[in-house]
Amino acid sequence: MSLNSIISKTVPLSILMGLLAVTTVSFTSVNSANAATQCKKALGSYGMYYYKKSKAKTSAVGRWEKKTAIQHGIGLSFWNNAKKRSNVCQKQANNTWRCFAIGTPCQTKTVCKPKLKKHGMYYYNKQKAQSSAKGRWEKQAAIQYGVKYSFWNSAKARKFKCKKQPNNTWRCAAIAKPCH
């Protein structure tokens, strides 16, 4: 049963806060089969008042992410990684909306693939040669392992090996372990 089905459209703040206290206990149990996931106790946060319900939801989620980052660090603050997440919205007397975001902050373990090496184009500028190698590395990682592994900034053991050619051009190789 979801929180949305439990809570009606007009739930007072005191009841929502009580619900948060009760659900904190049940939301923190993590399946032992999913040992790669680290979760904390459930958190809830109200957003700002908006005339559009979608903006009110976005506001509540944004405040939930900020609150989670402050309490547990940036790694646990991503709404999309939260377990048992829900938005409960209320239409106010002045026709504005206010939403409450509740979820269990979780961080999944980083998964890496084997090291990947990709050469770039020849350039007279070393930085451009590195950028070319990085771009080819990202494309190859996406082809081999999927888009979620294709981000250079998420890769581990990143390095460039560059060599100046006899014609004064540079050619670099981007080497890293694709991770997500």
N, C-alpha and C positions, 0 to 999 in steps of 0.2 A: 504494500500500500504506500503510495507516495505522499509527501507532505501536502502537495496541492489538493489531494482528495480529502485529507484530514481537516485542513484549515479552510474555513469559509472566507468570503470576500471581506468580511468586517471583523477581523480579529484584533482585539486590543493589544497594545504593546506588552502589558504584563503577562498575557497568556503566551505570546510569542517568546518572550524571554524565559518563561517556565518551560516551554517546549524545547528551547535550545538546551536548557539544563538537563532535561530528561533524555533528549536524543544524543547528547554528548557521550553518554555511557554506551549506547547501542551503536553509534557510528564509529567508535574507535576500534572495534574488533576487526582485525585484519586476518584474512584467510591465510593459514600457514602455507598453503600451496603457492601463494604469491609472495614468497619471501623476498623478492627483489624490490618490493614496494615498502617505503617507510611512510607511516601516517602518524599524524598527531590528533589531538582531540578536536571535535567539530567546533567551528567558529561561525558566528552569524554577524551580519552587519546590515544596517539600514542605509539606503541611498538617499539622495536628495529628492525633493518634490519636483515632478515634471508633469506637463500636460499630456505628454506622450508616454504611454506605458513602456514602450521599447527603451526610451531614454532613462526612465526610472529603473528598469532592470539593469541596464548598462552601468548606471551609477552605483547600484547596490553591489554588483560584481566588482567594480573598480575599487570600492571601499573595502570589500572583503579581501581582495588581493593585497591592498596596502596594509590592512590590519595584519594579515597573515605574514607578510614580508617583515613587518616590524617585530612580531612575536616569535617567528620561527625562521626567518631568513628568506632570501629571494628564491631559493631552490624549491620551497614548498608553496610558493605564493601563486602558482598558476591555476586558475579556475578550471581549465580543461583537464588538469591532472587530479582534481579533487574527486573524492568518492562521495556517493550519496548526496550530490549537490541539488539544490532546489531554489527556485525563486518564488516568493509569495508576495503578491502585489495587492494593494488596497486602493480603491478609488476614494478620495477624500471628499468632504462636503463642498469644497471649492472647485471640484472637478479636476483636481490634480491627482497624480498617481504617486505612490510611495511603495517601494519594494524592499523586501528583506531577503538577502542572499544567505543561505546556510550550506555548509559543506565541510567535509573532512579533508584538511590539507594533506596531500600525499606527494611524495617524490619517488619516481621510478628510478631504478638503477640504470646507469649509463651502459649501453650495449655498444660494443665496438666490433668492427670487422677487421680482417687482415689488412696490413699496410698496403697502400696503393701508391704507385709512382706514375706520374704523367708529365711528359715534356711539353713545353710551350713553343711558340713561334720564336724566330730570331728577331731581335730588336737591338738598335744602337743604345737604347736606354735600358739599364738593368732592371729598374722598377717595372717597366712595361713588360719585360721578359718574364718577371715573376708573376705579374698579373695575368699574363697569357697562360702560364703553367697552372696557376690556381684555377682559372676558368675551365681549363681542360680537365683538371683533377675533379672539380665539382661535377662536370658533365659525366665523366666516367663513373664516379661514385653513384650518381643517380641511375645510370644505366645498369650497373652491376648489382647494386644493393637497394635501390629505391630512393625516392626524393628525400625522405627523412634522414638519410645518411649523406646527403650531398652538400652540407653546409661546412665550409672550411673552418669557420669559427667554432664549430662544435667538435671538430676533429681533434684527436690526441696525437702527440709526438709530431707536431707540424714542423716542417723545415723545407728550405729551398736549397738546392745544389745548383749553383750557377757557374758557367764556364764562359770565359771570353774567347771568342773565335778569332782566327787569324785575320779576318776581314773587319775586326773591331766591333762585331756584333756580339750580343749576349744571347745565350740560350739557357734556360733554367728548367729544372725539374721540380715539381711540387711533390713532396712525400709526406704522407700522414695516414693515420688509422681513421677511417670513417666511423663516426659515432653518432648516436642520437640518445 
